[in-house]
Amino acid sequence: MILIGENINIMSKTIGTALRERLPDPIRELAKAETAAGMDYLDLNIGPARKDGDSLMHWLVNTVQEVTDIQLSLDTTNPLATEAGLKACKKRALINSVSLQPERLEKILPMAKEHNAEIIGLLWGTDGMPRDANERCMLAVDLVYKANEIGIPNEDIWIDPIVTPVSVDTNQVKACIEFMSMLSDIAPGCKSVVGLSNVSNGTPANLRPYLNRTYLAMLMKYGIYSAIIDAFDDELIRLARGEMPEILELVHKMMDGYNPDISTLTQKEKEYAKSVKVLSGDTLYSHSWLEI
């Protein structure tokens, strides 16, 4: 699985300050740490960056490339910033992201083609968030068709079905998993990617890793290609690298209908089993789901 480190993010207090004041040291140290943690890509999230976004992304890409040579994901809704990042990247870049909103398609797809960049196709349409797996499929087919039209092959398209918080809507959490089981049939050759931490937004910070890890294990049943993750969750990385086969087996068996006797499980297995039930909608979400 391809792992994309999410930690260079303008929403972080430390990184936000470093970006605003152009302080390179915190950026460099974090980029080195994410690389050492085994990330395959680094996501550089500068948000909308309406003011001086192009110069900010150019500076950020160059700052990161001073200390690491792994590939970069350019995460911004500002097309000028995206283009500046593409021009600065020494290796092939990943654009995060292009949605099905016409203004995004018209600006980002030709840019990706010109710079030979890969794209994350965000399944957000003109009507907003898709309601279920079928709507995600329709949006994916539409996006792939439009990308193919200008010469971007399926192999350069990473489909993001949009993960939403389990604390808000379990049906959407399940819809992403269902969509993942259908993707290879509707868009052969396309890759899959999720913003994994979104599933635990709104959950207390100390509990978020349990949901993130379990949801990744569930997505792995259907061959998820990539995930944007916290680079410093060691257990999550071990899971993604296939180093916890007994946990994956338990999670996947439960997805197929197996209902284990919780009292017979190890503490680690209990954490995953209870989290599967919440993410599957079998247990109503509450902050105390691990204690039930």
N, C-alpha and C positions, 0 to 999 in steps of 0.2 A: 504494500500500500504506500502511496505517495503521501507524505506528511508535510503540511504547510504550516509553519509557525505563525501564530496570530498576534504575537506579543508586541510588535512594533506598531502601536495603535495610538492615534491621537487622543483617544478617550482615556488613556492612562495618564495619571497626573504627572508622573515623571517624564514620560515621552512627550506628552502634550506641551509641557514647558520647554523641553529640548527642541521641539519643532518650531515653536513660536519664536524662540530666542536664538535659533540656529546654534545649539550647543552640541557639538559632535560626539563628545565622550560618552554620554549615556546611550546614544544610538549605537556607537561602535561596540560598547561592552555587551549590550543586549544582543546585537547581531552575532557576536562571537559566541555568546552563551547558547543561543538557539542553534547555531551551527554545531557546537559541541554536543548538544542534546540529540543530534541525529536528524534534524529536519532536512527535507529534500528541497524545499522552497522556503523563502521568507515572504510573508505578506506585508506589504508596506501600506498601512491604512492611514491616509491623511484626511479622510472624510470629504465633505463637499469642497473645502479649500477654495472658497469663492475669491478670496483676495490673494494674489500672488501664488496661486496654486501651481502654476507651471514652474516657477523658480524654486518653490519648496520641494516638489517632487524630484526635480533635477538634482538639487542639493542632497536630498535624502538618498537617492539611488547611489550617487557618487560616494557619500559617506559610508554607506553599507558596503559598497564594493571595495573600499579601502581595506576591509578586514575579512571579507569572505568572498568566495567565488561561486557560491551556489546560486541557483536561479531565483528570480524575483517575481512576485505577484504584485501588480500595481493596482491598488485598491482605492479608488476615488470615483466620484460621480462627475468630476470636472474633466471634460474631454481634453482641454488644453494641458492639464496636468498629466493626463495619461500619455499624451503625445510626447511631452517633455521627458517623461520617464522612459518611454520606448527609445528615444534618441540617446539616452544616457546609458541604457543597459548594455553591458558587454556580451551577455549571453541572451539566448532567446527568452523573451518575457511572456508572462501570462497576464492577460488583462482581466481584472476583477472589478466590474463585470459588464456584460451587455444584456439589457432586458429587451422585451418586445415592445417597449414604447418607441414609437416611430423616430423621435429625435435621437434616441440612443442608437438605434439601428443605423440610421443614416450617417452618424458621425463615427461610431466605433468600428463597424464592420470594415469599411474601406481602410481605416487606420490600421487595423489588425492585418489586413491583406498586404498593405504597403510595407509594413515593418516585419512581416513574417512572424507575427505573434500568435500564440494560442489564446483562446478566449474562454472565459467562464460564462456560459449562457444561463442567466438568471430567469427562472420561469415566472416572471412578473409581467402580466399582459396589460392591455389598455384598460381592462376592467379591474386591475389590481391583482390581489392574491387569488390563485386558483383554489377552488373549493374542495377538490378531491383528486384522486390519482388520475382519473380520466381527463380532467381539465389540464392537469400537468402534462399528460401525454399529447394532447392537442397543441399545447403551447410549445412543447419540445419539437414536435414535427414541424411546426411553423418556423421556429427559430432556425432549425437545421436547414430547412429549405432555403431560407433567405441567406444564410451563410454560404451554402453551396452555390447559390446563384452568382456570387461574386468570386468564387474560386477557393473558398475555405473548406477543406475536406472534413469529414466527420472526425477523423483522428485528431484534429486540432481543436475540437469543441468539447469542453467540459460542462456537463449539464448540472446545474444546481437547482434542486426541486424546492428550495426554501424551507428550511427547518424552522419551526416555531416552538415557543415554550410549552412544555407539557402542562404547566400550571394554568395555561390559558385555554387550550383546546386539544384534548387527546386525539380527537378525530384527525386533526391535521398531522399529528405525529405519526399516526398509523398510515395516513395517506402517503407520506414520504416513503415509508417502507414498501408499501404496495407498489408505488411508482417504480422504485428501484428494481423490483422483480420483473418489471415490464420493459425497462429501458433498452436492453440489448435487442429486443425484438422490434421495437419501433424506430430505433436509431442505431443500427449496427455500426460499431467502430467508435462511437462517441464514448467519452469517459464520463465518470460521475464524480461529483464533489459536493460536500456539505460543509456549512458553517456549523460545526458540531456543538459549540458552546451555546448556540441559540436555544437548544432544547432545554437548558437549565436556567435560562434568564428568569429572574423573579424568585429563584430558589436561594435560600441562605448560602453564603459563600462556602461554608464548610461542607455542605451537602452536594454542591454542584458536580464534583467529580464522579460521584456514584451514578448520576444520570448520564453524564457524558460518556463514561466508559461503557455502560450497559447499552446505550443507544448505538454506539459504534459497533459493539458486538452483534447487535441485531441487524444492522446494515451490512455487516460482513457476511451474513448468510446469503446475501444476493450480490456479492462481489463488488462492494463499493470500492472505487478506484483510489479515491483521495479524500482527505478530510483536513479542514483548517482547524487547528487545535492549539491548546495551551502547550507550548514546547516543554514545559517543566513538570508535566504530569507523567512521572516515570511509569506508573502502572498502565496508563493509557497507551503509552508507546510500546510497552511489552505486549500488550493485548494486540495492538495493530500489527506488530511484527510476528504474530503467531506464536508467542512464547507462553501463552496461557490456554493450551488446547482444551483442558478440562472445563474451563469456564465457558469457552465458546460452545463446547458440546452441550453443556447444560442450558445455555441461553437458547440455542437453536432447537433443542428438543422441546423446550417450553413453548417456543413459537409454533411448533407442530402439534401442540395440544397436551404435552406431558405436564402433569401437575404434581411436583415433588412434595414429599412430606418435609416441611420446613425444619422440623425438629431433628431430622437426620442429617442435615447439611452442615458443613463447616461454616464458620462465621463469614468467611469471604464468599462462599456460595450463597449464603442467606442474603448478603447485600445485593448480589446480582439478581437472585430470584425475585426478591421483593421489588426491585427496580423494574424488572421485566413486566411484572404485573401492573405497575403504575403506567409504564409506557405503552402497554397494550390496552389500557383502559379497563382491565379486570379489577383493579383497585382504584378507588377515587383518590386523586392526588391531594395530599396535604403535606405540610412540612415534616410531619411525623411518620411518613410512610415506612421508614426503616424500623420503627419501634412497634409497628402493628404486628 
